Every structure is written in structure tokens, then in C-alpha cells.
Amino acid sequence: MPANRNALIRYKAIDACLRNRQRRWTLDDLIDCVSEALYEYEGIDKGISRRTVQADIQMMRSDKLGYFAPIIVLEKKYYTYEDPAYSITNIPLSDGDLARMNEAVEVLKQFKGFSHFTALNEVVQKLEDHVYSTARKSAPVIDFEKNENVKGLHFLDELYQAIIHKHPVQMEYQSFSARQPQTFLFHVWWLKEFKNRWFAVGVRAQNGHIYNLALDRILTIQPDHSSEYIANETIDPELFYRYVIGVSVSQHLRPLLIKLFVNRLHAPYVETKPLHHSQQVVERRPDGIVIQLKVQHNFELEKEILGFGEGMIVLQPERLRQIMKRRMREALVGYEEKNG
């Protein structure tokens, strides 16, 4: 790749000139065209030196950028391409280029559920078609966790537009615990993803209480352009989630120091993939490790601990320890019952 953006602009300007065989190009002509291109694209009005354009021509001729441009000089004065069909935009991709492009396609394709990336989807499709038409289609080497059957993903675009254009939405919403859906005006501040589930975070009124609403519980959305949008002027999302696992944040709860014992089998996984950025190993034992977190007690924390089964035990605080004991006991009762 060229060393910088200006160099790429110069190469493309020279290439455009040399592909135009309706006129003959002197070095001074090329200098003028390059100067005009730099002014048009970058606002550079100081022109370009003769030495720079000569060096660019030599660079294009060389193998350093993979161009191998067949630039010749006729009558010791006029520059042109020996091959009339040549252009630096037509150079073949190397195997390494194809591999990197293929990986980039696979990464970008993960956004296809995010409907406001529609324009990007078209670009990705073109890129994918180009890669696969140049080389045999191979299996992707990067596989992301995804669930395309998650409900509510089609609301992402409307919510995103509501945030960008700063207008509230009329939302019909029914939580898991509600018997009937509610309809209310909602001011979306940001979108949050956790474990393949999306949430719209914002406020319903001036009282400042922040709600995180699961997209899979939204029934309908209508943009409301007649009501004044309540903007987020004080809260940094990164700081907002600083002391939680997941999305459930209480603005009134202080984070707790939580100590967990992790047995020897699970310890390597927990150390290499911490439960939270505050995680610290405070003790190493023959049978495992003790870690400490500074987080709020929320539903996601309990689920994370339960997910390790017998491999993780709450040491403190005592209230959380008792809650987890009760939940484990209830789970055991469920296994012992003959439900089948």
C-alpha cells in the first residue's frame, strides 16, 4: 500500500493521465494534473515538485507496490503506458490479499443483522463477489457467535435513527413479567448488546430514571416528531456500565466487593476470560483460586455464577452467598423430582 493518502492520490492522477491516450503527456502535464488532484481532494494548493512526480513514476514502475506499471517515454518527452489496457486499478490480487479480504468480509458480514448497515451490506456484497470471483470460495476462518433468530432485530434501524436524529419514539412494550403491553413515549440514548441480546437504553420522562428495554420485548415502534426529545447530556455509557456485568444497572446501588472461589478445573478459563474488568486473583490454593470483583448485585451476575455450577462458590458477601445457596438447592430439587 502507498505510504500515505497523498501518495495514493498522486498515483491515481498519473494513472488517469496515462490511460487517456487522446493526448500526449509531458512531465509538466503530469505535474499539473497531480497538483490539481491534490488541491481537489486534499485542499493542497502549494503544488508538487518535479522530483516527487518523477519518484512516483519510478515507484509505479517498480515491484514495491505490486504495480509493475509499463510506463515508457516516447520521443524522450511523452509519457504513456506501453500496454493500452493497463491501469494500476486492474492489478491482480495476491493470495495474501485475497485471504485478508476474505477474512474482512466475514467480519463485516456480522453486521447484517444491524439493519442500519444496509449501505454497508451492499459494499460487503460487492467485496465478497469480487473476492470469490478472483479465488475459489473457501470456508470462513473466523466464526462469530450469533443468533439470527433473535426477535426484535428489525427495530435496530428505527432506534438507531431515533438516536442520530434526536426524536423520541412511541413504543408498545411488554416485559416478561407484564400481563399486558404498555404504550409510552421513549427517548433512546444508546443501544447495548449483551450475549447476542440487544437493548434500547434511555428515559421515558424528565424524571431521569434510565430504562434498558430488550428489543425482543418490543411489539411496535413509531417515530414521534411532535414531541421534544430528551437528550443525554450527563451520562457516559462506558462509565454507566463500569460496575456491572450485563445491562442491569441500578443508579442507587453501590458496587460490592464479591469474593468467589473457582475450582482448579475452571480457574484457567476464569483467569483468561475475566468475568469483569475489576477481577483480581486474591488467593491461590491447591484446589483452585479466589477472585474478587467490584460489581453491583444484579440478575446477570447471578446467572454468570450459576453457569459455572459446582465450579464457582460465593464466599462473600453473605447475602449473595445465601441467595446462591437457595437457587442451587432449588435446582437440585428440580433434578430430583420426576418430571419426565
NORQUI-V255749 format. One record per run of one state. SS is the DSSP state (2 for helix, 1 for strand, 0 for the rest). FROM is the first residue (numbers start at 0). TO is the last residue. Records with the same first field share a line. If there is no record, write none. Layout:
BEGIN
SS: FROM-TO + FROM-TO
END
This chain:
BEGIN
0: 0-3 + 19-23 + 25-25 + 42-48 + 61-69 + 74-76 + 81-86 + 90-93 + 113-113 + 134-151 + 165-166 + 173-180 + 194-195 + 203-208 + 224-235 + 240-254 + 272-278 + 285-286 + 295-297 + 306-307 + 316-316 + 336-339
2: 4-18 + 26-41 + 49-60 + 87-89 + 94-112 + 114-133 + 152-164 + 214-216 + 236-239 + 263-271 + 298-305 + 308-310 + 317-335
1: 24-24 + 70-73 + 77-80 + 167-172 + 181-193 + 196-202 + 209-213 + 217-223 + 255-262 + 279-284 + 287-294 + 311-315
END
